Amino acid sequence: MQNSSKSAFITGITGQDGWYLAHNLLAKGYRVHGIARHLRPGRHCVPFDSRIELMRACLTDPGQIKAALLHSRPDEIYNLAAFSRTYASRAFPEAVFAVNGLGAVSIFDLARDICPGAKIFQASSSEMFGKPPRQPQNEATPFNPLNPYAEAKIYAHAAAADYRNRHGQFIACGILFNHESERSAQDFALQKIAHGAACARLGLRESPLKNELGMPMVSDGRLHMGNLTAARDWGYARDYVEAMWKVLQHDTPDDFVIGTGHSRDLETICEIAYRSVNLDWRNHVQTDTGLLRPVDAGRTQADTGKIAGLLGWQAETSMAVMLGNMIDAQTSILAAELNLSISDIPARQTCA
Ligand SMILES: C[C@H]1O[C@H](OP(=O)(O)OP(=O)(O)OC[C@H]2O[C@@H](n3cnc4c(=O)[nH]c(N)nc43)[C@H](O)[C@@H]2O)[C@@H](O)[C@@H](O)C1=O
């Protein structure tokens, strides 16, 4: 669908979701502007389309945000910028609150002055449920935060409802469950598994990447992980950015759970990933007690009834396809870094 007159403004544009959303909106005909703290390319160095305008600005600096909003005068704002490591947020509670909590409020306030008609999407998180009191979780499930990341996200989520009611602003929240892709950060669980499977596929016994403990992600032929019984509703980022857009096309601002409706544990995911490269995960993955989180969120599973019923959205990409894409991307990056030719790469089975 073409929408040539509209302008979108994305915070956190260089993150996984920002990149997919920017290109999704560009394909829909939007003019796309975005801000990020750093504009340097990540390991997945597919560059941004040159029509997307990138600006350096931090959510904690209202002067920078104001200048960027005045420049882009958006019809839609997607607030995706966040400190995203849930467990690590314990070490920097104030900094996390400044970005994930107060940063969102700063966007709501500045938008009210500069572009009062703009619709705003606030990225809320299933981490707000902590250890959920019931399965599955929907928009009415009580929050039970276990870390500063979740606490700050709840603050922004509550502020969104307050601004919506008090000032009549169109601010909608998507409660995003875990989602990854070829572009997710290297230290998230599924990206680690994709990297481990890619190393195993290429016969690498030691990974060039370091894990959360500063050790090689794969050493002595084994990927080091934390709690493999952790179960989450994991989806594909490429699907979720379409949900974000749909949330803003609804006639009223509201909260929507965004997930797949399926929960899987990491053992199952390891099994699918390593089987696709013809290996038994039990010989290639081990638990490292240093990677266990003393306090971790519980099993999540999204109840997607509201978004499916009102917006007609559902996740389209299966876990098998997502994992296959991620393993292929990790394999290509490793092969390029190691100067391997395509003929050196063993074939992969379809993930199932
Ligand atoms: C919804 C939420 O989703 C993400 O936060 P996260 O859930 O902390 O993501 P993660 O991939 O770090 O952990 C997922 C699960 O996997 C377990 N796990 C086991 N072993 C390892 C392991 O070795 N590394 C990691 N990272 N996790 C491991 C870990 O204990 C946890 O139970 C962010 O997008 C966040 O911004 C967000 O909003």
Ligand as a Chemical Component Dictionary entry (heavy atoms), coordinates in Angstrom:
data_LIG
# 
_chem_comp.id                   LIG 
_chem_comp.type                 NON-POLYMER 
_chem_comp.pdbx_formal_charge   0 
_chem_comp.three_letter_code    LIG 
# 
loop_
_chem_comp_atom.comp_id 
_chem_comp_atom.atom_id 
_chem_comp_atom.alt_atom_id 
_chem_comp_atom.type_symbol 
_chem_comp_atom.charge 
_chem_comp_atom.model_Cartn_x 
_chem_comp_atom.model_Cartn_y 
_chem_comp_atom.model_Cartn_z 
_chem_comp_atom.pdbx_ordinal 
LIG C1  C1  C 0 10.757 -9.559  26.006 1  
LIG C2  C2  C 0 12.218 -9.254  26.240 2  
LIG O1  O1  O 0 13.014 -10.135 25.427 3  
LIG C3  C3  C 0 14.427 -9.940  25.498 4  
LIG O2  O2  O 0 14.895 -10.099 26.835 5  
LIG P1  P1  P 0 15.256 -11.521 27.466 6  
LIG O3  O3  O 0 13.998 -12.314 27.625 7  
LIG O4  O4  O 0 16.072 -11.293 28.670 8  
LIG O5  O5  O 0 16.108 -12.189 26.281 9  
LIG P2  P2  P 0 17.297 -13.234 26.289 10 
LIG O6  O6  O 0 17.375 -13.748 24.916 11 
LIG O7  O7  O 0 18.513 -12.614 26.863 12 
LIG O8  O8  O 0 16.799 -14.356 27.315 13 
LIG C4  C4  C 0 15.705 -15.164 27.034 14 
LIG C5  C5  C 0 15.695 -16.371 27.942 15 
LIG O9  O9  O 0 16.759 -17.214 27.596 16 
LIG C6  C6  C 0 17.441 -17.631 28.768 17 
LIG N1  N1  N 0 18.831 -18.030 28.472 18 
LIG C7  C7  C 0 19.358 -19.241 28.727 19 
LIG N2  N2  N 0 20.652 -19.268 28.385 20 
LIG C8  C8  C 0 20.926 -18.014 27.909 21 
LIG C9  C9  C 0 22.132 -17.451 27.434 22 
LIG O10 O10 O 0 23.179 -18.086 27.383 23 
LIG N3  N3  N 0 22.071 -16.143 27.046 24 
LIG C10 C10 C 0 20.892 -15.426 27.081 25 
LIG N4  N4  N 0 20.905 -14.145 26.657 26 
LIG N5  N5  N 0 19.729 -15.963 27.536 27 
LIG C11 C11 C 0 19.764 -17.238 27.951 28 
LIG C12 C12 C 0 17.352 -16.443 29.682 29 
LIG O11 O11 O 0 17.630 -16.809 31.021 30 
LIG C13 C13 C 0 15.911 -16.022 29.417 31 
LIG O12 O12 O 0 15.038 -16.813 30.206 32 
LIG C14 C14 C 0 14.770 -8.524  25.072 33 
LIG O13 O13 O 0 14.385 -8.322  23.744 34 
LIG C15 C15 C 0 14.059 -7.532  25.985 35 
LIG O14 O14 O 0 14.338 -6.224  25.518 36 
LIG C16 C16 C 0 12.598 -7.831  26.060 37 
LIG O15 O15 O 0 11.752 -6.935  26.140 38 
# 
loop_
_chem_comp_bond.comp_id 
_chem_comp_bond.atom_id_1 
_chem_comp_bond.atom_id_2 
_chem_comp_bond.value_order 
_chem_comp_bond.pdbx_ordinal 
LIG C1  C2  SING 1  
LIG C2  O1  SING 2  
LIG C2  C16 SING 3  
LIG O1  C3  SING 4  
LIG C3  O2  SING 5  
LIG C3  C14 SING 6  
LIG O2  P1  SING 7  
LIG P1  O3  DOUB 8  
LIG P1  O4  SING 9  
LIG P1  O5  SING 10 
LIG O5  P2  SING 11 
LIG P2  O6  DOUB 12 
LIG P2  O7  SING 13 
LIG P2  O8  SING 14 
LIG O8  C4  SING 15 
LIG C4  C5  SING 16 
LIG C5  O9  SING 17 
LIG C5  C13 SING 18 
LIG O9  C6  SING 19 
LIG C6  N1  SING 20 
LIG C6  C12 SING 21 
LIG N1  C7  SING 22 
LIG N1  C11 SING 23 
LIG C7  N2  DOUB 24 
LIG N2  C8  SING 25 
LIG C8  C9  SING 26 
LIG C8  C11 DOUB 27 
LIG C9  O10 DOUB 28 
LIG C9  N3  SING 29 
LIG N3  C10 SING 30 
LIG C10 N4  SING 31 
LIG C10 N5  DOUB 32 
LIG N5  C11 SING 33 
LIG C12 O11 SING 34 
LIG C12 C13 SING 35 
LIG C13 O12 SING 36 
LIG C14 O13 SING 37 
LIG C14 C15 SING 38 
LIG C15 O14 SING 39 
LIG C15 C16 SING 40 
LIG C16 O15 DOUB 41 
# 
